[in-house]
Amino acid sequence: MPSVRLTSGEVIPVPQGSSLLEALHGAGVFLTAACGGAGTCGKCRVRVLSGEVSPPTPAERLHLAGEVADGLRLACQIAPLTETVELEIPRTSRAPEMRILEGGAPRSVPFLPNVKHRPFLWKRPGLKTPGSVFDQICRAIQARTDLKPDRAVLGVLAGGLEPEREYQATMVGDRLVAVEPVGPARRWLGAAVDVGTTTVVVQLLDLETGKRLATASAPNAQSRYGANVVTRIERALSDPEGLFQLQRSVRETVGRLIRQAAAEAGASPEEVYEVVLVGNTAMLHLYAGVSPRTLGEMPYLPAFRELPPLSAEESGLPIHPRGQAVLLPIVAGYVGADAVGAMLAAGFDEPFEGVRILADIGTNCEIVLQRGEEILVCSTPAGPAFEGGELSTGMAAGPGAVERVRLGEKVQVRTIGGAPPQGICGSGAIDLVAELVRLGIVDLSGRFQPRESLQGVLPEAVLSGLHDRPEPAFWIARRQDGRPVGLTQKDVRELQLAKAAVRVGVEMLLESLELRAEQVDQLLIAGAFGNYLSRENAVRIGMFPKIPLERIRYIGNAAIVGAQLALISTEMRQRAQQLARRAEHLQIATHPEFQMRFAEAMFFGDAVF
């Protein structure tokens, strides 16, 4: 089998029929590949130092031009032709470490974890002791009346317990999952997991105190099959092995992060007794190994809204062998458990005196409107632009990503971590396009204006960023390899589509209850991208209607906060189920005026509604 040797010394086999990108991702070496290996984004660049690879493809000639002669290639387009190929991966091609946002929507809840443990002293039964060993234990720990023993626990009980010795009984819900001698190092842990389309986040919690012990995150390994849910659904349906590949990828990611978080906390993964997962509808179908076929065709119904808990074996996770994984409930085809988690975190399970909107902004944007006890939800396909995907120099929010832009007498940029510019993330892209619109470099329809029409109007230091070949673009920085960072005309169109999707969702929810934007008391923005978004610039480009800025509040990664609440409180878990059932889903894509409204919302500034 041919293999590639990286400059780090790592040797990675390349299976027959696999691209280099697939082999690298399979070995845990993640490259930026927003198109999922289709060759359309041109971001998975590698340099061949020695050995032979397959000839350049049309996609490589388009994206790399003369750089192919210098050994630069696209990993998704090549395969080794010799036994060993030596490879260099530029730092700019590697998927960055994500900046993970802590939840900003905490609330006080009753501490009622589903995992409980109780010590008991085992005494030798007498001849007249009624019932079974299990019955004796139930009496000793004052167990709930519907408690049932797992089969593995019965084996321990049948083997005999030592008289006058202290034991610990561990219960997960209505199951007795372990009976073990009391030990000094015993811990009872749980994990809250946000299975994002782009990023997976795991938070490890102590189920005795509710304290968060560790956080771990990584790109969702499914990204090798595409940057958005649509491409992954297509993969699951078009390839006989597609569903299994997608399920295995995301489970491996979650499992690896649980191990990483446990190691950080000085714990064993087997001390994790319960995992609560949130994610969009497609992600949870793929995690559970359920075909997403019905999500890809009208009327976009999920195959399920709730599932019983998955055993440790069924979940494929490295947790306690008798632990379980719980998927929070789904509302609709494109309103998933992540939206339910965010609603729970923001307190939508309780009546609200007034009107508020929750927008969880990501690849798929889920919007919730609450008035009193009424809850309406919808989803809009914002696409990956807000997370840097599909932008020519876009990247995730990691070190070196431009996150803030200001055009004054000169171009001012701020990167995450103060690192040299490597690309532009969603918040930086919104800043830049808002500045371009403010200065008239881009008109309200989204078209770049000719340089000569701006000559003498704007400072030369700003105009120097405007270029017109091979297409209109505005560059704000240069990477260390000399390549520019900024937005092209095509990028501006991608951002228009994304912001129009959010705007239409907000407007149509308001109209469904005959409400106006000025009646909104709160606009809560959730999601990692949303937290770094400039409120002023979001309103300036028309992503949101003209809601007073003081009413707009960021609440962070509310989805995973909801998962934590469901992990530490069975009452909150029940409220999540009630929320999912109560929420009324508005299918805006089938509304007769949707296309017209979407086209109007494409304009920058205040849309004409």
C-alpha positions in Angstrom: 0.0 0.0 0.0 1.4 3.4 -0.9 2.0 5.9 1.9 2.9 9.6 2.5 5.6 10.8 4.8 4.9 14.2 6.4 7.7 16.5 7.3 6.9 15.8 11.0 8.0 12.2 10.3 4.5 10.7 10.5 3.8 8.0 7.9 0.2 7.6 6.7 -0.9 4.8 4.4 -3.2 5.7 1.5 -5.7 2.9 0.7 -6.4 2.0 -2.9 -9.0 4.3 -4.4 -8.6 7.0 -1.7 -7.5 10.5 -2.3 -4.7 11.9 -0.2 -7.2 14.1 1.6 -9.3 11.1 2.7 -6.2 9.3 4.0 -5.0 12.3 6.0 -8.4 12.9 7.5 -8.7 9.2 8.3 -5.4 9.5 10.3 -6.6 12.5 12.2 -4.7 15.1 10.2 -7.4 17.6 9.3 -7.1 20.0 6.4 -9.4 22.8 5.5 -11.8 21.4 2.9 -15.0 23.3 2.8 -16.2 21.5 -0.4 -15.7 18.1 1.2 -13.1 17.0 -1.4 -15.0 18.1 -4.5 -12.1 20.3 -5.6 -14.2 23.5 -5.7 -12.8 25.4 -2.8 -9.1 25.0 -3.5 -8.1 25.2 0.2 -6.6 21.7 0.9 -3.1 22.7 -0.5 -0.1 20.5 0.1 3.4 20.5 -1.4 4.9 17.3 -2.9 8.6 17.2 -1.9 9.5 13.8 -3.5 7.8 10.9 -5.1 5.1 10.9 -7.9 1.4 11.6 -7.7 -1.4 11.6 -10.1 -1.4 14.3 -12.9 -3.0 17.7 -12.3 -6.8 17.9 -12.6 -8.8 20.7 -14.1 -9.7 21.8 -10.6 -6.0 22.1 -9.7 -5.2 24.1 -12.8 -8.1 26.4 -12.0 -7.1 27.1 -8.3 -3.3 26.7 -8.4 -2.4 27.9 -11.9 1.4 28.0 -12.2 2.0 26.9 -8.6 1.6 23.2 -9.7 5.1 23.5 -11.2 6.4 24.3 -7.7 4.9 21.1 -6.3 1.8 22.6 -4.8 -1.3 20.4 -5.2 -4.8 19.9 -3.8 -4.9 16.9 -1.4 -8.4 16.0 -2.5 -7.3 15.6 -6.2 -4.2 13.5 -5.9 -3.2 10.0 -5.1 0.4 8.5 -4.7 1.9 6.7 -7.8 5.0 5.6 -6.0 5.4 3.6 -2.8 6.3 6.7 -0.7 5.5 10.3 -1.3 7.0 13.0 0.9 4.7 15.8 1.7 4.7 19.2 3.3 1.4 20.6 4.7 1.4 24.4 4.9 0.1 25.7 8.2 -2.5 27.7 6.2 -4.0 24.4 4.9 -4.5 22.8 8.3 -7.9 23.1 10.0 -7.3 25.6 12.8 -7.9 24.9 16.5 -11.4 26.3 17.1 -11.9 29.1 19.5 -14.6 27.6 21.7 -17.1 29.9 23.4 -18.4 29.2 26.9 -22.1 29.4 27.3 -23.4 32.9 28.1 -26.9 31.8 29.2 -26.6 30.3 32.6 -29.7 29.8 34.8 -30.4 28.3 38.2 -32.0 24.8 38.0 -32.8 22.1 40.5 -29.7 19.8 40.8 -31.3 16.4 40.0 -28.9 14.3 37.9 -30.1 11.1 36.3 -27.0 9.4 37.6 -27.1 8.7 41.4 -24.9 6.7 43.8 -25.5 5.6 47.3 -23.2 3.7 49.8 -24.6 0.8 51.8 -23.2 -1.7 54.3 -23.8 -5.3 53.2 -24.9 -7.6 56.0 -25.1 -11.3 55.7 -28.7 -12.3 55.1 -30.4 -14.5 57.7 -32.5 -17.6 57.0 -35.7 -15.6 57.2 -34.5 -12.7 55.0 -37.2 -12.2 52.4 -36.7 -11.6 48.7 -33.5 -11.6 46.8 -30.0 -10.1 47.1 -31.2 -7.3 44.8 -34.2 -6.7 47.0 -31.9 -6.4 50.0 -29.8 -3.8 48.2 -32.9 -1.8 47.2 -34.0 -1.7 50.8 -30.5 -0.7 52.0 -30.3 2.2 49.6 -34.0 3.2 49.8 -34.2 2.8 46.0 -37.0 3.9 43.8 -39.7 1.3 43.4 -39.2 0.8 39.7 -35.4 0.2 39.9 -34.2 -2.7 37.7 -30.8 -4.4 37.7 -28.6 -4.6 34.6 -27.7 -8.2 33.7 -24.0 -7.6 34.4 -24.9 -6.4 37.9 -26.7 -9.6 38.6 -23.5 -11.5 37.9 -21.8 -9.5 40.6 -24.6 -10.1 43.1 -24.7 -13.8 42.3 -21.0 -14.0 43.0 -21.6 -12.9 46.5 -20.9 -9.8 48.5 -18.6 -9.7 51.5 -20.5 -9.3 54.8 -19.8 -6.1 56.8 -18.2 -4.4 53.8 -19.2 -1.0 52.4 -20.4 -1.0 48.8 -21.4 1.7 46.4 -24.6 1.3 44.2 -24.7 3.4 41.0 -28.0 4.0 39.2 -28.7 5.6 35.8 -32.3 6.5 35.8 -34.3 3.3 36.7 -31.3 1.0 36.2 -28.9 -0.3 38.8 -25.7 -0.4 36.7 -22.9 -1.1 39.2 -22.3 -2.4 42.7 -18.7 -2.0 43.7 -16.7 -1.8 46.9 -16.3 1.8 48.1 -13.0 3.2 46.9 -11.3 6.6 47.5 -10.9 7.5 43.8 -14.4 6.7 42.6 -16.1 9.5 40.5 -19.4 9.9 38.7 -19.1 12.0 35.6 -21.2 13.1 32.7 -20.6 14.7 29.3 -22.5 17.4 27.5 -21.9 17.2 23.7 -22.7 19.7 20.9 -22.5 17.8 17.6 -22.0 20.8 15.3 -21.9 20.5 11.6 -18.4 22.2 11.7 -17.2 21.7 15.2 -17.9 19.2 18.0 -17.6 20.4 21.6 -17.5 18.1 24.7 -17.8 19.4 28.2 -17.1 17.0 31.2 -19.1 17.6 34.3 -18.9 16.2 37.9 -22.4 14.7 38.5 -21.9 15.1 42.3 -21.4 18.8 42.2 -22.5 20.0 38.7 -19.0 21.5 38.2 -17.5 21.6 34.7 -14.2 19.9 34.8 -12.9 20.1 31.2 -13.7 21.2 27.7 -12.5 19.7 24.5 -13.3 20.5 20.9 -12.3 19.5 17.4 -13.5 19.8 13.8 -16.3 17.4 13.0 -14.6 14.6 11.1 -17.6 14.4 8.8 -16.3 17.6 7.2 -14.2 15.4 4.9 -17.5 14.6 3.2 -18.7 18.2 2.9 -19.0 21.5 4.7 -22.8 21.5 5.1 -25.6 19.1 6.0 -26.9 18.9 2.4 -23.6 17.5 1.0 -23.5 15.0 3.9 -27.1 13.9 3.3 -26.3 13.4 -0.4 -23.2 11.3 0.6 -25.4 9.2 3.0 -27.9 8.5 0.2 -25.6 8.1 -2.8 -22.9 5.8 -1.4 -23.8 2.4 0.0 -21.2 2.9 2.7 -22.0 6.6 3.1 -24.3 6.4 6.2 -21.9 4.1 8.0 -18.9 6.4 7.1 -20.6 9.5 8.4 -21.8 7.8 11.6 -18.3 6.4 12.3 -16.7 9.8 11.7 -18.8 11.7 14.1 -18.7 9.0 16.8 -14.9 8.8 16.5 -14.7 12.6 17.0 -17.0 12.5 20.1 -15.2 9.5 21.5 -11.8 11.1 21.0 -12.9 14.3 22.7 -14.4 12.4 25.7 -11.0 10.7 26.2 -9.3 14.1 25.9 -11.5 15.8 28.4 -11.2 12.9 30.8 -7.5 13.0 30.6 -7.5 16.8 31.2 -9.6 16.2 34.3 -7.4 13.3 35.5 -10.2 10.8 35.1 -11.0 7.7 33.2 -13.6 7.7 30.3 -15.2 4.8 32.1 -16.2 7.1 34.9 -18.6 8.8 32.5 -22.0 7.3 33.1 -24.2 9.5 30.9 -23.8 11.7 27.8 -26.3 14.2 26.6 -26.0 15.2 23.0 -27.5 18.1 21.1 -27.1 18.9 17.4 -29.2 19.7 14.3 -31.6 17.1 13.0 -29.3 15.8 10.3 -26.4 15.4 12.7 -28.4 13.4 15.2 -29.8 11.2 12.5 -26.3 10.5 11.2 -25.0 10.0 14.8 -27.8 7.4 15.4 -27.2 5.7 12.1 -30.6 6.6 10.8 -30.9 7.4 7.1 -31.6 11.1 6.5 -33.5 10.4 3.3 -36.7 12.1 4.4 -34.7 15.2 5.4 -33.6 15.6 1.8 -37.0 15.7 0.2 -40.2 17.6 0.7 -41.7 18.1 3.3 -38.4 17.5 5.0 -39.7 15.4 7.9 -37.3 13.8 10.4 -37.5 10.0 10.7 -37.8 10.5 14.5 -38.2 13.3 17.0 -37.2 11.4 20.2 -35.2 8.2 20.7 -34.8 6.1 23.8 -31.4 6.3 25.4 -28.6 4.5 23.6 -26.5 2.1 25.6 -22.7 2.5 25.8 -22.3 -0.1 23.1 -25.1 1.4 20.9 -23.6 4.8 21.2 -20.1 3.7 20.2 -18.6 5.8 23.0 -15.7 4.9 25.4 -17.8 5.5 28.6 -18.8 3.2 31.4 -19.9 -0.1 29.8 -23.4 0.3 31.3 -23.6 4.0 30.8 -25.9 5.6 28.2 -26.1 8.4 25.7 -29.2 10.6 25.5 -30.2 12.6 22.4 -32.3 15.7 23.3 -35.5 15.8 21.3 -35.9 17.3 17.8 -38.6 19.8 16.8 -38.7 19.4 13.0 -36.6 18.5 9.9 -34.3 21.5 10.2 -35.0 22.6 13.8 -33.0 20.2 15.9 -32.0 19.4 19.5 -29.4 22.3 19.4 -32.3 24.7 19.1 -34.1 22.9 22.0 -31.0 23.2 24.1 -30.6 26.9 23.3 -34.3 27.5 24.2 -33.8 25.6 27.5 -30.7 27.7 28.3 -32.5 30.9 27.5 -35.5 30.1 29.7 -38.1 29.6 26.9 -39.7 26.9 29.0 -41.1 29.7 31.1 -43.6 32.4 30.0 -42.1 35.7 28.9 -43.8 39.1 29.4 -43.3 40.5 25.9 -41.7 39.4 22.7 -38.3 37.9 22.3 -36.4 36.2 19.5 -33.6 33.7 19.7 -31.4 33.2 16.7 -28.9 30.4 16.8 -26.6 31.3 13.9 -24.5 28.7 12.2 -24.4 26.7 8.9 -28.1 26.2 9.6 -29.8 29.1 11.3 -32.6 28.3 13.7 -34.9 31.1 14.9 -37.3 31.0 17.8 -40.0 33.6 18.6 -41.7 33.7 22.0 -44.7 35.8 22.9 -46.1 34.9 26.4 -46.4 31.1 26.2 -46.5 31.0 22.4 -43.4 29.6 20.7 -42.8 29.6 16.9 -39.7 28.2 15.3 -38.2 28.1 11.8 -34.9 27.3 10.1 -33.1 29.0 7.3 -30.1 27.6 5.3 -27.5 30.3 6.1 -24.8 28.1 4.6 -21.1 27.9 5.8 -20.2 31.6 5.0 -20.7 32.8 8.6 -18.1 30.1 9.7 -15.7 31.0 6.9 -16.7 28.2 4.6 -17.2 28.8 0.9 -15.3 32.2 1.1 -12.2 32.4 -1.0 -9.9 33.2 1.9 -12.3 32.2 4.6 -11.4 30.1 7.7 -12.9 29.0 11.0 -12.4 31.2 14.1 -8.9 30.1 15.0 -5.5 31.8 15.5 -4.7 34.1 12.6 -8.3 34.6 11.5 -9.2 38.2 10.8 -12.1 38.9 13.2 -12.4 42.7 13.1 -12.0 45.2 10.2 -12.2 49.0 10.2 -11.7 51.1 7.1 -10.8 54.7 8.1 -7.7 56.6 6.8 -6.2 53.2 6.5 -7.2 49.5 6.7 -7.2 48.2 10.3 -7.6 44.5 11.1 -7.5 42.4 14.2 -6.8 38.7 14.2 -7.6 36.1 16.8 -4.7 35.7 19.2 -2.8 38.5 17.5 -1.3 36.0 15.1 -0.3 36.9 11.5 -3.3 36.9 9.2 -4.1 33.5 7.7 -7.7 34.1 6.5 -11.0 35.8 7.4 -13.7 34.3 9.7 -17.4 35.1 9.7 -17.3 38.1 12.1 -14.4 39.7 10.1 -16.3 39.1 6.8 -19.4 40.8 8.2 -17.3 43.7 9.4 -15.6 44.1 6.0 -18.7 43.9 3.9 -20.4 46.4 6.2 -17.5 48.8 5.8 -17.4 48.3 2.1 -21.1 49.2 1.9 -20.7 52.2 4.3 -18.0 53.7 2.1 -19.8 53.0 -1.2 -17.2 50.5 -2.4 -20.0 48.0 -2.6 -23.5 49.2 -3.5 -26.7 48.1 -1.9 -27.2 45.4 -4.5 -23.8 43.9 -3.5 -21.8 45.0 -6.6 -18.3 46.3 -6.4 -18.0 49.8 -7.8 -15.2 50.7 -10.3 -12.1 52.2 -8.8 -12.2 55.3 -10.9 -15.6 56.3 -9.5 -14.1 56.3 -6.0 -10.8 58.1 -6.9 -10.4 61.3 -4.8 -13.4 60.3 -2.6 -11.6 57.7 -0.4 -8.1 57.7 1.0 -5.6 56.0 -1.2 -4.6 53.7 1.6 -8.1 52.3 1.5 -8.5 52.3 -2.3 -5.2 50.3 -2.6 -7.2 47.3 -1.4 -9.6 47.4 -4.3 -8.7 45.1 -7.2 -10.6 44.1 -10.4 -8.7 41.0 -11.7 -9.5 38.2 -12.1 -12.7 39.4 -10.5 -13.5 42.4 -8.3 -12.1 42.0 -4.8 -11.0 44.0 -1.7 -7.9 42.7 0.0 -7.2 43.8 3.6 -4.0 41.8 4.4 -1.4 39.5 3.1 -0.5 36.1 4.5 3.1 35.1 5.1 3.1 33.3 1.8 2.1 36.4 0.0 -1.5 35.4 -0.8 -4.1 38.0 -0.1 -6.9 38.0 2.5 -10.2 39.6 2.0 -13.5 39.3 0.0 -14.1 38.7 -3.7 -17.4 39.6 -5.6 -18.4 35.9 -5.2 -17.7 36.1 -1.5 -20.0 39.1 -1.1 -22.7 37.2 -2.9 -22.3 34.3 -0.5 -22.6 36.7 2.5 -25.7 38.2 0.9 -27.3 34.8 0.7 -26.5 34.0 4.3 -27.7 37.3 5.8 -30.8 37.2 3.7 -31.7 33.8 5.0 -31.5 35.1 8.6 -33.5 38.2 7.8 -36.3 36.4 6.1 -36.6 34.0 9.0 -36.9 36.8 11.5 -39.3 38.8 9.4 -41.6 35.9 8.6 -41.9 34.7 12.2 -42.8 38.3 13.2 -45.4 38.6 10.5 -47.0 35.2 11.4 -48.0 36.8 14.7 -48.7 40.2 13.2 -45.8 41.8 15.1 -43.4 44.5 14.1 -39.6 44.7 14.7 -40.0 47.6 17.2 -42.2 45.3 19.4 -39.3 42.9 20.0 -38.1 43.3 23.6 -35.1 41.0 23.2 -33.0 39.6 20.3 -30.8 36.8 21.7 -28.0 35.7 19.4 -26.6 32.2 20.1 -23.7 30.3 18.5 -20.0 30.8 18.4 -20.2 33.1 15.3 -23.0 35.2 16.8 -21.0 36.0 19.9 -18.3 37.8 17.9 -20.7 39.5 15.5 -20.8 43.3 15.6 -24.4 44.2 16.4 -24.1 47.5 14.5 -22.7 45.9 11.4 -25.3 43.1 11.4 -28.1 45.7 11.5 -26.3 47.9 9.0 -26.1 45.2 6.3 -29.7 44.1 7.0 -29.1 40.8 8.7 -31.6 41.8 11.3 -34.5 44.4 11.2 -33.9 47.7 12.9 -34.2 46.5 16.5 -32.5 48.9 19.0 -29.0 47.7 19.6 -29.5 47.7 23.4 -32.1 45.0 23.0 -29.6 42.7 21.2 -27.8 40.4 23.5 -25.3 37.6 22.9 -25.8 34.3 24.9 -22.9 32.2 23.6 -23.0 28.5 22.8 -26.5 28.2 24.4 -27.0 24.7 22.8 -24.3 23.1 25.0 -25.6 25.0 28.0 -28.9 23.3 27.4 -27.2 20.0 27.2 -25.5 20.6 30.5 -28.8 21.6 32.1 -30.4 18.3 30.9 -27.4 16.4 32.2 -27.5 17.8 35.7 -31.3 18.0 36.1 -34.0 15.5 35.1 -36.5 18.3 35.5 -34.8 20.3 32.8 -34.7 17.2 30.6 -38.5 16.9 30.9 -38.8 20.6 30.1 -36.7 20.1 27.0 -39.2 17.4 25.8 -42.1 19.7 26.5 -40.5 22.5 24.6 -39.9 20.3 21.6 -43.6 19.3 21.6 -44.9 22.8 22.3 -42.9 24.7 19.6 -44.9 25.3 16.5 -42.8 24.9 13.4 -43.3 27.4 10.5 -42.1 26.0 7.2 -41.1 29.3 5.6 -39.6 27.8 2.4 -43.0 26.8 1.2 -44.6 30.2 1.9 -45.9 31.7 -1.4 -44.0 34.9 -0.8 -40.7 33.3 0.4 -38.8 33.7 -2.9 -39.8 37.4 -3.3 -39.0 38.1 0.3 -35.6 36.4 0.0 -34.7 38.4 -3.1 -35.6 41.6 -1.2 -33.5 40.6 1.8 -30.5 40.2 -0.5 -30.1 44.0 -0.6 -27.7 45.5 1.9 -29.3 48.0 4.3 -32.9 47.8 5.4 -34.8 45.4 3.2 -38.1 46.5 1.7 -40.8 44.6 3.7 
